[in-house]
């Protein structure tokens, strides 16, 4: 009888220990919370990061589609653990530091400052650069030999510019370009909504317009994205920003996300954006397809 009682007691203690161990293990397996901003490119990148972490055995919680104005605050306040950010945004919008145009210097600066101020880590940055640019029609590019912004400035008298209003006044718009390249004496300059610029260019109502360098429409050979050959604009290279606490708990985050970023250059992310914005596919399907293709080649 005593042996039976002892066996029961041992069994109860063993079950209690196992339950406690299971509870601790469950707590240690808390999901990594991945955020994104509320536009196509950020959603695609965040989904790629989620897939990579899941593939490396990390449980993931998706907290996508956050307003650009709050996503950094969400990271600092421990509401998310990581999200895709841009080096230029970190430098200028978050840290409020002076303009730098060298990509490595921008990255080194934001990496050091984020670590010191927020205990947040910048992982490797991708070659992809989603920055400010100017697009011209292929017709105008071929007619006047326009491949760079220097070419555009020299031939401005032949070019009808589709402005967006504020671009004529922003420091990183025409004023900034003029300081470096000289005056742009357009054949004409008319203000249009940014949403209509490609329609305006396609209808031959203008020859050039401000653009961002990874817009999906730029896959169309009817358009030429000009080179900023005198480096007026800061780089906006893509990189994951991660809470150090999350990295400490899951060190594999770094290798998994760095491997993804190594496959993302400007043409690649532009093509992915086009599949969503032009072909009207779902961003998560596009991300899964691309992730499967880079997994094979790793």
N, C-alpha and C positions, 0 to 999 in steps of 0.2 A: 504493500500500500504506500509505504514511504517512498519507494523507488518510483512509483507512478506519479506521486505528488511532485517529486524532484524533477521528473521528466517534463511534467506539465509546466512547472516554474521555468525550467530551462527553455522550453519551447516559447513561452510567453515573452521571456527576456529576448530571445533570438528574434522573434517577430517584431518586438519593439525596436530593436537595433536596426533591423532591416528597414522598418518603416521610417526611422529617423534618417538612415542613410539615403533612402529613396527620396525623402523630402529635401535633403541637402542637395542631392544630385539634381533634382528638378529645379531648385533655385539656381544652381550653377549653370543650368542650360537655358537661362533667360534669353529671349530672342534679341537679336541685333536689330534695332529700329532704323530703317533706311528711309530717308526723306528725299524729296525732289522739289524743284520749283514747278511752277504751273505753266510750262510750255513744253512742246514736243521733245526737243533735244534732251532736256533734263529728265523727262519721264523715261525716255529710251535708255539713257545712261544709268539711271537709278535701277531700272529693271535688269540691265546687264550686271550691275554690281550684286543685285539680289540673287540672280542665277548663279553667279560665281561663288558667292558665299554658301548657298545651299549645296552646291556641288562639292564644297570643301567640308561639308558636315556641320555647318553653322545654321541654327534655326533663325529665320528672318521674319520680321514684321514690316510690312510695307506701309509707310505713312506718306504717300505721294501727294503731289498737286498742292503744295503749300505756296502761299504768296511769296514772291521774291523778297519782299520787305520784312518777312518774319522768319525765314528759314534759318538764318544765322542765329537769331535769338533763340529759336527752338533748340539748336545744337548746344549753345552755351548753357541753356537752362535745363539740359538733360531730358528734353522731350523727344529727341532723336539722337542716334549715335553717329550717323554719318550722312553725307549727301554729296553730289557732284557740284563743285564750285569752279569758278574761273579766276585765274591768277590776277587779272586786271581788276576784277570786281573786289577781290580781297584787298588789293593795294589801295584802290581809290575810294570805293564805296564803304568798305568796312573799316579799314585802318586809317583812312583819310590822309594818306601819305602823298608826297609829291610824285609827279609823273616820272616813270622809268620806262624805257622802250626795249631794253635788252631782256629777252625771255628768261634767261637763267638768273639774271640779277633780280627780276621781279619775283621769280619763284623763291630764290634764297631769302629775299626780304620778307615775303609773307610767311614762309615756313618758320623763320626765326621769331617774328612778331606774334604769330598765332600761338606758338608754343609758350612764349613768355607771358602773353596777356590772358590767354583763354585755356591753356593746357590742351590745345587742339593740334593735331598732327596733319600736315599736308603729306599725302603719299605722292608717288611719282607723277609728274605731269605728262599728259599726252601731247603729241605733236599737233593735234587738232587745235585750231585757234578760231574761236567764235568772237571775232572783234568787229570793229567798225570798218567799213569799206565803201567803195563806189563801184557800181556796175554800169557798163555801157552796152549798147546793143552791138551785136557782131557786125552789123552793117556800118555803124559809125567807127568801130574799131578798125575794120578793114579799110574803110575809105580814107582815114586820116592817120593810120599807123599808131593807134592808141592802145598801149599795153600796160602802161604805168601811169601813176598820177602826174608825173612830170610831163608825159606825153599829153595828158588831158589838159594840163595848164597851158601848154604851148598851143594847143588847138582849141581852146575854149571858145573862141569867136565863131567856131563852126558848130558848136554843141548847144542843144536845147536842154537845159537842166530841169529835172523834175524834183524840186525841193520839197522838204517836209516842214517848212516854216522855221521851226526851232533850230534846224541844222544850219541855217544861215547865221545864227546868233550864238550857238553853243561854242564853248572854248575848244571842244574837240571836233567842231564842224568846220565851216568855211573860215572863221577867224584863225583857227589853228593851222589849217592848210595854207592859208595865205601867208602866214608868218614864215613858213618854211619853203613853200613852192613859188610864192609870188601871187599876184592878183589873178582871179579867174574872171575874165571878161566874156561872160556867156553870150551866145547869140540871143538867148532868152532864158528867163528863170521864172517858173510858175510853181506855185505851191499846190501840192496834191496830198491826199491822205496816203500814209505809208501802205495801207492795205491795197491801194489801187496802183501802186507804182509799176508793177509788171504789166498790168493791163494797159497803162499809159505808154509804156515802152513798146509793147506788142502792137499797139495801134499806130505806131509811128508819130505819136504826139510829143515825144521827147526822146533824147538820145542817151541820157545818163541820169542816175539817181543814187542817193545814199542806200547802202545795203549792209546787212551783216554777213560775215564771210562764210557761214555754213547754212544759209537759207536754201531750202530744198529746191526752189525754182532755178538755182544756179547750175543744176545738172543739165539744163536745157542749153544746147550749143548756140542758141540764138543770143546768149548773153556772155559777156566777158567781165570777170571780176578783176579789177585793176590792182597792180602791185603798188603798195605804199613804199616806194623805192627810197624815200628819205626818212622813213620811220617816224612819222608824226604820231601814230596811234600806239598805245600800249598793247602788249599781247594779252589775249584772254585764253590762255591754255587751260584745258580741262584737267581737273585733278580731284580725287576724293579728299574731303576733309573729315577727320575722324576724332572723336573724343578719345583721349589717351586711356581713360579707364576701360573703354571697349577694346582697345588694342591690347591692353594688359591682360584682359580676360580671354581674348581670342586673337593670339598673335598671328594666326593664319590669315587674318583679314588683309594684312599688308601684301603678302605674296599673291593672294587671289585677285585683289583689285589692281595691283600693279601689272599683272599679266593681261588683264583686260585693257587697261589704258595703253599698254604697249602696242595694241592693235588698232588704236583709234587715231587716224590722221584727219586732216580737214576734208579731203575728198570722201573718205569713208563715212564720216558723220553727216556730211551733206547728202550722200546717197540714202542713208537711213532716214534722215528727216524727210526727204522727198517721198519715200515709200508711205509715210504717214500723211504728210500734208498734201501731196499731189495725188497719190494712188489711193488715198483714203483707207489705208489698212490700220489695224489696231497697233498701238505702240508696243504692247507686250508680245504680240505675234512677231513683229519685226525684230524685237530684241532677241527672242528665242531663236529665230532663224539665224541671226548673225552670231549669237553665242555658240550655236551648234557648229557653225563653220569655223570659228576660231579654235574651238576645242579640238577639232580634228587635226589642226596644224600645229598645236602646241607640242 
